[in-house]
Amino acid sequence: MADNFFSREVLFTICLTIVFFELNRLVIILMNWSFKNKKNLPLRIGLQYTASYLLSIAGVSILLHLYFVNIVGFSTIRTELITFNSIYIFAATFYHLYYFSMQFLFRRNDNLYKAEQINRDNLELELNAYKNQINPEFLFQTLEIIIAQFHENKKKADELIDQLAQVYRFTLDNQNNELIALDQELEALNPVLNIFKTKYPNSLNVQSQIKDQQDFYIVPGTLQILLEFAMISNMVSKNMPLEFLLKNEDDQLLVSYKLNERITENVKGEFRIDHLKKTYEFLSPEGFSSIRHNGLQTYTIPLLTVEEE
């Protein structure tokens, strides 16, 4: 059985197959060299198949003639030529079909990657733009509060100036950071809270029910943006206090407060919220959601983790 399996015909077929694949590989190399700019794909497909068929037929026919006529001693090999050439033309068709399928798949993935990279670059530019942007409403209110304190309590005014400096120092320190630890973000919220509490001493309260915050990360400035938006978009008074509640459930941060909306819309604030939404949608499949129900505004923010290399 072994002698029959390793007969001259089997060895010849193996050699013929090797020559066939090498010829077709040569065709692909030549086509890659001729079509470096990757343009006119239909012309390349036509030329590649034509060259493959011609070289395959020529190579197979020559080897068949050398073997069957010169070595075996056949007088005619018409049947063998038709049979072997049909088989190898069929094989060449699927060989190049597989090649072009892989090329199309690679090109598609490459285009998707480039599009994703462009989206990421654009998002980073937008993110940096809004992170580095001074919120005019917040700055205006802070300056109003500081000016008012200069007439009442100069020491308190100096403290507020220091609090404002901390807010923008945090912004500058994290302008190139995509993420920040949740505990650092909570700490950075304190200066903003102290500024607003000066104007609304008995009308603003932030309650944190967050546990196990050390291993989670969020986008820098997230809580500041949400608190500023809540303060500027809602009426805040002793009779209508703003309760800003923070808590985490599994790998999500929930930020909620009771709605007492002003009549005028805060378009710029909504613009900043929209940027946050886009950023979290890019960083996490869960994304960023905003829900209003029974007079309560709730933001659901994914808590992200960073894998150490």
Secondary structure, 3 states (H helix, E strand, C coil): CHHHHCCHHHHHHHHHHHHHHHHHHHHHHHHHHHCCCCCCHHHHHHHHHHHHHHHHHHHHHHHHHHHHHHHHCCCCCHHHHHHHHHHHHHHHHHHHHHHHHHHHHHHHHHHHHHHHHHHHHHHHHHHHHHHHCCCHHHHHHHHHHHHHHHHHCHHHHHHHHHHHHHHHHHHHHCCCCCCEEHHHHHHHHHHHHHHHHHHCCCCEEEEEECCCCCCCEECCCHHHHHHHHHHHHECCCCCCCEEEEEEEECCEEEEEEECCECCCCCHHHHHHHHHHHHHHHHHCCCCCEEEEECCEEEEEEECECCCCC
